[in-house]
Amino acid sequence: MEILDTIKKQIEENDVILYMKGSPNAPQCGFSSRTSQAIMACGKRFAYVDILSNPEIRQSLPGYANLSTVVDQGRADRWVRYRHRDARAG
């Protein structure tokens, strides 16, 4: 399976998925820590992918999401809202 197909499948199979550095129990950066804590505080179950352990995903994710970097926050927020809207429509 191609890496972009893997990313697409992960996104399609999970209502909420966080591509992060580390894991929710052991985040490896402040952004990953704050984001996973915020999702958990909402009581929403979510999947995560540790991009440090998956360098192919880390490298390919910005191209899949059409982001200049993994943490291009403004564009990422809009993309998440767009995906959420698509999920409700489907």
Secondary structure as GFF3:
##gff-version 3
##sequence-region A 1 90
A	DSSP	alpha_helix	3	13	.	.	.	ID=ss1
A	DSSP	beta_strand	17	20	.	.	.	ID=ss2
A	DSSP	beta_strand	22	23	.	.	.	ID=ss3
A	DSSP	beta_strand	26	27	.	.	.	ID=ss4
A	DSSP	alpha_helix	30	41	.	.	.	ID=ss5
A	DSSP	beta_strand	47	50	.	.	.	ID=ss6
A	DSSP	alpha_helix	55	64	.	.	.	ID=ss7
A	DSSP	alpha_helix	73	89	.	.	.	ID=ss8
###
